[in-house]
Amino acid sequence: MRAILTGGGTGGHVYPALAIADKIKEMEPDSEILYIGNEMGIEKEIVPAAGYDFKTVPARWLERRKNRLDYFCQLGLTGAVTCKGTAKALAMMKRFKPDAVIGTGGFVCVPVVLAGKLYGAKTFIHEQNAFPGAANRLLSKYADRVFLGFEAAKGYFGCPDKTVNTGNPVRKDFLEITKEEARDALGISGDSFTVFSFGGSMGSETINEIAVNLIKKVNGADGYSVIAGTGAAHYDEIVKELKDAGIEPASNVDVRAYIKDMHVCMNAADVVISRAGALSVAETAVCGKAAVFVPYPEATGNHQYFNAKAVADAGGAVLAEEKDLDTERTAERIIALKDDREKLEAMSRASLSCSPAGATDKIYASIRETLSE
C-alpha cells in the first residue's frame, strides 16, 4: 500500500495518525508511507523521530471573528492559503502516487485530503472526539470513509453510510509494557499507590493545583508516589510554589515540565488525572486506569466533557468540571482510594471496558476493504 497520512497541530491528531501508519507497516511491510504536515505544527518534530518521511504544505486555520468584515477577510486569507497548500500537496501526490490519503484532524488535513480527492486516491478521515472538529466536518463530504473515535460523533456528520465506529487508535507502546515493568523503569516500588497527573504540553493550572495539594499531603510518605507533568509554561511556577510552602520534593515525587515517556508513566499509575482530550481518554482507558478527568471548558462544542462522560458513565472515571472543582477536596478523595482497593479495581475494570481495543485493526481493515472495491 502507498499511503499518505496527515494530521497536525496537537499530539491528539498526530499520534493516532502514527498508530495507523504503524499498523499499515505491520500488516504490509513493503508499504510506502509519507506524512504531510504543516511547518508550524508539532508534527514536524514527532513524525521524523518516528521514522517516517515528512513533508510540509501551507495550511491555515479559520479565525472566528464577530466583526463580519474581519471574518470575511480571515475567510479569504484561509482560502488562499488552503488553495496554495492543496496545489503543493497535489504535486507531491503526482510524484508519490498514493493509494490512500488518511487525515486525523487539524487544519493541515484540509488541503491534503482535498488534494487526495483531486488526485483520485481513496480518502479517509478519523475523528477522535465526541464532537467533531470543523475541518473533519468539512472533509467528510469528500471522504470515502469516516472513522469515529466515539459513536456519539455520528450524528454530526451528514453521511451515516460512510461512518465506521472504530474507537481511537493508541500507539502500541501503551500495550507492550506491564505495570511492573513501568514501575521498574521509574524506580517506583511495586506496592506504592501512584498518581500520575498531566495537563498536556501547555499544562493546566487546575490539574497542577490538584497535584500540588497531593504533593503537600504525601511528600516523603511511605506507600505513595506522584508523577506530575506541569507543562513547560507552569513548571517554574509550581517548583516555586512548593518551595514557598517549605516543600522539597522527596524521592517519591517526580515533578516534570513535560512527559516524554507517557506510556511508561501511564502504565505505572493507579490513578490518572488529566484533561479529557480524545487521545488522553483513549490511552487512559486502554491501560485500564481509574481516572479523574477535568474537561477543558473552552473546548469546541464542549467535546472534552462528552469524551470524559463516556468513561464516567461506565464507572471508570470521575468527571470533574472546573466550575465545580475543589482541588484540595479532590486530592483528599484520590488519596482515599489507596485504602479502597475494591473501588479502585472496579474503576480500573470499567475504564478498560471503554478502551479502543482493536481500533487500528478496524481502521486498517476498512481501508484495505475500500481499496479492494
N, C-alpha and C positions, 0 to 999 in steps of 0.2 A: 504494500500500500504506500502511496505517496500522499502525505498529509501535511496540511498547513494548520498550525494551531495559533490562536490569537486570544488575547485577554490581558488586561493590564490595569495599572493604577494602584491596586492593592493586592496583598497576598491572597485574599479571598477569591480573586479572579485568576491569579497566576498559578497557584498550586493545584487547583482542580485541572487546569489545562495540562500541567506537567504529569499529573496522575494518569490522564487519558493517554498522553504521549507514551508514558512508560508501559501502559497496558498494550498499546498497539505494537510496540517493540517486543514485548514479551510474547505476544501471540504470533507476530510476523517479524522475526528478527531482521529480515532483509529490507524492512520498510525504511523509507527516507522521510525524515521529519524536518520541517522548517518552522520556526516560531517567528511570527511577525508581531512586534510590539511598537511602543512609542518611546522616543528617547527621554521623555520626562518621567516615565513610569519606573517602578522598582524592578520591572521585568528585565530591564537591561543588565542588571547585576545577577538576578536569580537564575535566569534561563541559561546563560553561558556556563554558569557554575554547575548546572545540572547536566551539562554535556551536549546541549542541542544547539544547532546553528541558529543564529539570531540576526534578524534584520529589522529595521525600523521604517515606519511610514509616518507622514504628518497626520495628526488627528487632534481634534479639539472638542471639549465638552460644550454644552449649550448652557450659558449662564442665565438663570432666571432673573428677570428684571421686571419691576412693577411698572416702570415707565414704558409705554408702548413703543416710543421711538427707540429707546435703548434696547428693548427686546428685539426689535426688527434688525437693528444694527448687529447685535450679537448673533442673530439667526443667519444673517448674511455672511458674517465672518466665519461662523462654524461651517456653513455650507461650502464656502470657498475652500477652506482647509480640507474638508471631507472629500471634495472633488479631487483635490491635488493628491490626497492620500490614496484614494481609490485608483487613480491613474498609475501611481507608483506601484501599488500592490498588484494591479493587473499586469504590469510589465514584469514583475517578479514571477507571477504565475505562468506567464507565457514561456519563461525560461525553466521553471521548476516542474510545470505540468502536474499539478495536484489532482488526485482522485477525489479528495475530501478536504473541505475547509471547515474547521471547527472553532467556534467562538465561545468563550466562557464569561463574557461580560466586560464592561468598561468601554469608554468611548472609542478606543482604538479598534474595537470589533466592527464598528460601522463601516469604515472604508474597506477593511479586509474581507468581510463577509459579502459586501456588495460586489467587490471585485471577483470573489469566488463565483457568485451568481452570474456575473457578466462573462466570466471565463468559461462557464459550463460545468464546473465541478459540482458534486453534491455538497450541500451546505447544511451545517448543523449548529445549533446553539444550545448552551446549557445555562439554565437559570438556577442559581443556588438558593435564592431566598423565597420566602412565602409570598412576598410582594415583589413582583418583577421590576427590574430597572428599566429606565426609558429606552436605553439602547436595545435591549433584548425585545422589548415590546415592538419596537420598530422593525427589527430584523426578523421577527417571527413570520412576517409576510413573505420573506424571501427564502426561508429555511425549509429544507426537506423534512427535518425532524427537529422538535423542540424537547430537550431533556429537562426534567423538573427535579429539583432537589426536594421540594415539598409539594405534595399533591394539591395543596391549597392554592398554589400559583396558577393552576389550570384555568380557573375562571377569569383570569386577567388577560388571557390570550384568546383571540377570536378564531382559533384554529384547533379545536379539540381533537380532530382526526390526526393531527401531526404530533401531539404531545405524547411523551413517554415518561412515566413516573419511575425514575431510576434511583433517586437519592443523590447525595453529594459524594463525588469522588474524594477519597482520602489517600494520601501517599502511603505506600506500602511500609515505609519506615515505622508508622504507628502500629503496624500489625506484627512486626518482626522482632520486637523486644518485649521481654516479660517485665513484670513489676520488680521482681528480684534483680534482674539484670540492670534495670534503670536505676534502682537504688544503689547498687554496687558502683555504677558509673558516677553517681553523685556523692558517694560517701555517706549515704543515709542508712541507718540501721534498719533491719528488716521489720521490726515491730513499731517503728516510730509513726505516730499519727502525722501525716504530711499534708499540708495545704499548699496549693500552687495558685498564685494569683497573677493575672496579667491583663493589660488593657490595650493590647496591640502595640504597634511600633510607636504610635503617638502617645500612648498611655491614657489613663483615665484617672482623674482626680478622685472620683468616688471610690473606685476599686482600690486605689492607693490608700485612701483613708481606712478602708476595712483592713488592708494589710498592715498598716501602722498600728491599728488597735490590736490586731493579732500578735504582732511582734512585741508590743508592750506587755502583753499578758503571758507570753510563753518564751521570751528570750532567755536562753540558758537553761530552760526547764527540761528535765529528762522526759523522753517519750513524745516529744513534739518536734516537728520540723516545718519551716516556712520557706518557700521559694517565692520571691516577689519580683515580678518584672514590672518596673515602674514606667517604662518608656523613657527614651533619652531626654525628652524635654522636662521630665519631672525628677530625674534621678538625683541631682544635686539638692533639690528642694527636700526630698524625702530623707536623704542622708543627714541634712542639717536639722530637720525636724526631730529625728531620732536622737541626734547629738544634743540638741537643746533640751530634750527630755531626759538626758543623762543615760542614754542607751547606746552602748557599743555592741553592735550585732555579734552574738556569740556564734559558736560553730554550728549551731542548729538553725541559723538564719542566713539565708542567701539572698541579698538584695542586688538586682541586676538592672542595668539600663535597658538591655534588650535580650530577648530569649532566642538564642541561636540553635539550641537543641530542644526544640519544642516537643518532639516525640519522646524524648527521654524524660523531661520534666513532667509531661502529661501522664506517662505510664507510671512514674514513681509516686504520684499523688493518690491520696484518699479522697480529697475534695478539691474541686477546681472552682475558682472564682473568676469570671470573665464577662466581657460583653457577649452579645448573642448574635454576632455575625454568623452567617451560614457555615463558614469553614470552622470556626471555633466550636460551634454546636456539634457539627459532624465529627470532629476529632475527639471531642469530649465523650460523645456517645459511643464511638467505635472502640474507645479504650475502656468503656464501662465505668465511668467516673460519676459519682454524685457531684452535683454542681449547684452553684449559686450564680444565676445569670442576671446581669444588670443591663438591660437593653439600653442602647444609646438612644435617648429620647428624640434626637433630631434626625434619625434615620428616615429616609424616604418612605412614606406610607407606613411609618412605624413598623417596618418589616422585622426589626430585631425582636420586638415584642412577640410577634407571631411565631418566629423561629423558636424562641425560648418556651413559649406556651405549649408547643408540640411535645417537648420533653417534660415540662412541668405537669401537664395533664396526665402523662403516663406514670408520674411519681418519681421520675429520675432527677428532678431539679427543683430548686426554689426560684420562682420568678420574682425578682425584687426590683420594682420600679424606683427610679431615683427620687421622684417626688414624695414617696412614702418611706424612704430608707433611713433607718437609724444605724449608722455604721458601727457604733460601739455594740449595740444590741445584736447586730448581725454577727459580729466577731464572736460574741459570747455563745450564740446558738451554734456556730460552726465548731467551736471548742467542745461544746456539749456532746457532739457526735462521737467524740473519742470514746466515750463510755456507753454509747448506744450502738454497738456494733450491729445489732439486728436491723436497726433502721438504716444504717449506713450500707449494709449489704443489700437490703431491699432496694434502696435508691440506685445502687450500682447495677443491679439486675435490670431495673426499669430503664435506666439510661442506655444500657447495652441493647435493650429491645428496640430502641429508637435508632439504632446505628444503621448507617447506609451500607450494610453488608452487600457486597457484590455490585456496587454502583458502577465501577469501571467495567466489570464484566458485561453488565446490561448495556452500557453505552457502546462498548466495542461491538457487541452482538448486533445492535441496531444499526450501527454504521456499516458493518460488513453486509448485513441483510439488504440495506438500501443500495449499497454499491452493486450487489449481485442483481438487483432488479434492473 
